[in-house]
Amino acid sequence: QVTSFQGAAVRSLCTSAPHEHPEHGRLVYKGNLAKAVLGVRFFSYSTSIFNLFMMPYIMLKTGIGFESLLIQAAFYGLIGFFTFVTPVTLHILTKGYVIRLYYKDEMDTYTAITYNAILAEKATVFHQKDVKIPDITKMFTTFYAKTKSMLVNPTLFPDPQDFNHLMGYDKSFYFNLEEEEQAGERK
Protein backbone atom coordinates (compact mmCIF):
# COMPACT_ATOMS: atom_id res chain seq x y z
CA GLN A 1 0.00 0.00 0.00
CA VAL A 2 1.52 3.29 -1.13
CA THR A 3 -0.03 6.63 -0.22
CA SER A 4 1.05 10.19 -0.89
CA PHE A 5 1.74 12.54 1.99
CA GLN A 6 2.43 16.15 0.85
CA GLY A 7 4.20 15.04 -2.30
CA ALA A 8 6.27 12.29 -0.63
CA ALA A 9 5.46 8.64 -1.12
CA VAL A 10 4.88 6.75 2.10
CA ARG A 11 4.92 2.97 2.02
CA SER A 12 3.08 0.88 4.58
CA LEU A 13 3.97 -2.77 5.04
CA CYS A 14 1.19 -3.44 7.50
CA THR A 15 -0.84 -6.54 6.63
CA SER A 16 -3.61 -6.05 9.18
CA ALA A 17 -5.53 -3.19 10.68
CA PRO A 18 -3.33 -0.93 12.83
CA HIS A 19 -5.01 -2.03 16.07
CA GLU A 20 -5.10 -5.75 15.30
CA HIS A 21 -2.61 -8.26 16.62
CA PRO A 22 -2.80 -11.65 14.91
CA GLU A 23 -2.20 -13.61 18.11
CA HIS A 24 -3.97 -11.49 20.71
CA GLY A 25 -6.86 -9.86 18.84
CA ARG A 26 -8.14 -6.29 18.69
CA LEU A 27 -6.42 -3.57 20.74
CA VAL A 28 -9.02 -2.14 23.14
CA TYR A 29 -6.79 -0.30 25.63
CA LYS A 30 -3.37 1.29 25.71
CA GLY A 31 -2.00 2.61 29.00
CA ASN A 32 -0.53 6.09 28.88
CA LEU A 33 1.98 5.46 31.69
CA ALA A 34 3.73 2.48 30.09
CA LYS A 35 6.93 4.37 29.23
CA ALA A 36 6.97 6.10 32.62
CA VAL A 37 6.57 2.80 34.49
CA LEU A 38 9.31 1.20 32.41
CA GLY A 39 11.60 4.22 32.85
CA VAL A 40 11.17 4.44 36.62
CA ARG A 41 11.70 0.73 37.12
CA PHE A 42 14.74 0.69 34.83
CA PHE A 43 16.21 3.71 36.66
CA SER A 44 15.60 2.05 40.03
CA TYR A 45 17.22 -1.20 38.91
CA SER A 46 20.21 0.55 37.38
CA THR A 47 20.87 2.72 40.45
CA SER A 48 20.59 -0.32 42.70
CA ILE A 49 23.09 -2.25 40.58
CA PHE A 50 25.40 0.76 40.47
CA ASN A 51 25.08 1.10 44.24
CA LEU A 52 25.93 -2.57 44.79
CA PHE A 53 29.10 -2.35 42.75
CA MET A 54 30.31 1.08 43.76
CA MET A 55 29.62 1.27 47.50
CA PRO A 56 32.34 -1.19 48.59
CA TYR A 57 34.83 0.48 46.23
CA ILE A 58 33.99 3.95 47.54
CA MET A 59 34.19 2.79 51.14
CA LEU A 60 37.63 1.22 50.63
CA LYS A 61 39.18 3.96 48.47
CA THR A 62 37.98 6.99 50.42
CA GLY A 63 38.84 5.61 53.79
CA ILE A 64 35.30 6.07 55.00
CA GLY A 65 35.07 3.13 57.26
CA PHE A 66 34.27 2.15 60.75
CA GLU A 67 36.59 0.35 63.08
CA SER A 68 33.84 -1.69 64.62
CA LEU A 69 32.69 -4.70 62.62
CA LEU A 70 29.20 -4.32 64.07
CA ILE A 71 28.88 -0.71 62.83
CA GLN A 72 30.19 -1.74 59.39
CA ALA A 73 27.63 -4.53 59.19
CA ALA A 74 24.83 -2.16 60.23
CA PHE A 75 25.92 0.45 57.67
CA TYR A 76 26.17 -2.07 54.81
CA GLY A 77 22.89 -3.59 55.91
CA LEU A 78 21.18 -0.19 55.74
CA ILE A 79 22.61 0.53 52.29
CA GLY A 80 21.65 -2.98 51.11
CA PHE A 81 18.16 -2.60 52.53
CA PHE A 82 17.46 0.52 50.45
CA THR A 83 19.23 -0.97 47.44
CA PHE A 84 16.83 -3.92 47.36
CA VAL A 85 13.65 -2.46 48.88
CA THR A 86 13.13 0.28 46.28
CA PRO A 87 13.11 -1.97 43.18
CA VAL A 88 11.02 -4.63 44.94
CA THR A 89 8.48 -2.04 46.10
CA LEU A 90 8.24 -0.53 42.62
CA HIS A 91 7.76 -3.99 41.14
CA ILE A 92 4.97 -4.82 43.58
CA LEU A 93 3.21 -1.50 42.94
CA THR A 94 3.45 -1.60 39.13
CA LYS A 95 3.33 -5.30 38.26
CA GLY A 96 -0.39 -5.15 37.50
CA TYR A 97 -0.27 -2.00 35.35
CA VAL A 98 -1.73 -2.96 31.98
CA ILE A 99 0.31 -1.58 29.09
CA ARG A 100 -1.99 -2.91 26.37
CA LEU A 101 -5.19 -4.92 26.44
CA TYR A 102 -6.37 -6.98 23.48
CA TYR A 103 -9.75 -8.63 22.96
CA LYS A 104 -10.68 -11.62 20.78
CA ASP A 105 -14.38 -11.46 19.95
CA GLU A 106 -14.77 -15.04 18.78
CA MET A 107 -13.34 -16.54 21.99
CA ASP A 108 -14.37 -13.75 24.43
CA THR A 109 -10.81 -13.65 25.77
CA TYR A 110 -8.59 -10.79 26.78
CA THR A 111 -4.81 -10.58 26.67
CA ALA A 112 -3.28 -8.12 29.11
CA ILE A 113 0.31 -7.08 28.48
CA THR A 114 2.24 -6.10 31.64
CA TYR A 115 5.90 -5.85 32.65
CA ASN A 116 7.47 -8.70 34.63
CA ALA A 117 10.33 -8.43 37.14
CA ILE A 118 13.03 -8.28 34.45
CA LEU A 119 11.16 -5.56 32.51
CA ALA A 120 10.07 -7.87 29.70
CA GLU A 121 6.50 -7.81 28.45
CA LYS A 122 4.33 -10.56 29.89
CA ALA A 123 1.02 -11.65 28.37
CA THR A 124 -1.82 -12.81 30.60
CA VAL A 125 -4.78 -14.42 28.83
CA PHE A 126 -8.13 -14.60 30.57
CA HIS A 127 -11.82 -14.90 29.79
CA GLN A 128 -14.35 -12.23 30.60
CA LYS A 129 -15.93 -14.61 33.11
CA ASP A 130 -12.58 -14.68 35.01
CA VAL A 131 -12.82 -10.96 35.75
CA LYS A 132 -13.67 -10.17 39.36
CA ILE A 133 -14.27 -6.66 40.64
CA PRO A 134 -12.91 -6.08 44.16
CA ASP A 135 -15.57 -5.54 46.83
CA ILE A 136 -13.53 -2.69 48.28
CA THR A 137 -11.78 -0.24 45.98
CA LYS A 138 -8.06 -0.98 45.98
CA MET A 139 -5.38 1.59 45.24
CA PHE A 140 -3.55 -0.30 42.47
CA THR A 141 -6.32 -2.66 41.34
CA THR A 142 -9.20 -2.06 38.95
CA PHE A 143 -10.10 -5.74 38.58
CA TYR A 144 -8.75 -9.24 39.13
CA ALA A 145 -8.10 -11.50 36.16
CA LYS A 146 -8.30 -14.92 37.74
CA THR A 147 -6.13 -14.12 40.79
CA LYS A 148 -3.87 -11.45 39.30
CA SER A 149 -4.65 -7.81 40.05
CA MET A 150 -4.83 -5.51 37.03
CA LEU A 151 -4.80 -1.74 36.86
CA VAL A 152 -6.39 0.12 33.94
CA ASN A 153 -7.65 3.66 33.50
CA PRO A 154 -11.31 3.44 32.34
CA THR A 155 -11.09 6.80 30.57
CA LEU A 156 -8.37 5.53 28.20
CA PHE A 157 -10.63 2.99 26.50
CA PRO A 158 -11.42 4.47 23.06
CA ASP A 159 -14.77 2.69 23.10
CA PRO A 160 -16.49 2.74 26.54
CA GLN A 161 -18.39 -0.43 25.56
CA ASP A 162 -15.10 -2.34 25.65
CA PHE A 163 -14.58 -1.34 29.30
CA ASN A 164 -18.20 -2.16 30.12
CA HIS A 165 -17.84 -5.63 28.58
CA LEU A 166 -14.52 -6.24 30.36
CA MET A 167 -16.03 -5.40 33.73
CA GLY A 168 -19.27 -7.27 33.02
CA TYR A 169 -21.40 -4.13 33.19
CA ASP A 170 -23.11 -5.04 29.92
CA LYS A 171 -24.63 -8.21 31.39
CA SER A 172 -28.19 -8.14 32.58
CA PHE A 173 -28.54 -7.76 36.32
CA TYR A 174 -30.31 -10.64 38.05
CA PHE A 175 -31.34 -10.30 41.66
CA ASN A 176 -32.86 -13.29 43.43
CA LEU A 177 -34.58 -12.17 46.61
CA GLU A 178 -34.91 -15.72 47.96
CA GLU A 179 -31.14 -16.33 47.73
CA GLU A 180 -30.48 -13.08 49.59
CA GLU A 181 -32.91 -14.03 52.35
CA GLN A 182 -31.28 -17.49 52.72
CA ALA A 183 -27.81 -15.91 52.85
CA GLY A 184 -29.05 -13.51 55.52
CA GLU A 185 -30.51 -16.35 57.61
CA ARG A 186 -27.20 -18.29 57.51
CA LYS A 187 -25.34 -15.35 59.03
Disulfide bonds with the S-S distance in Angstrom:
none
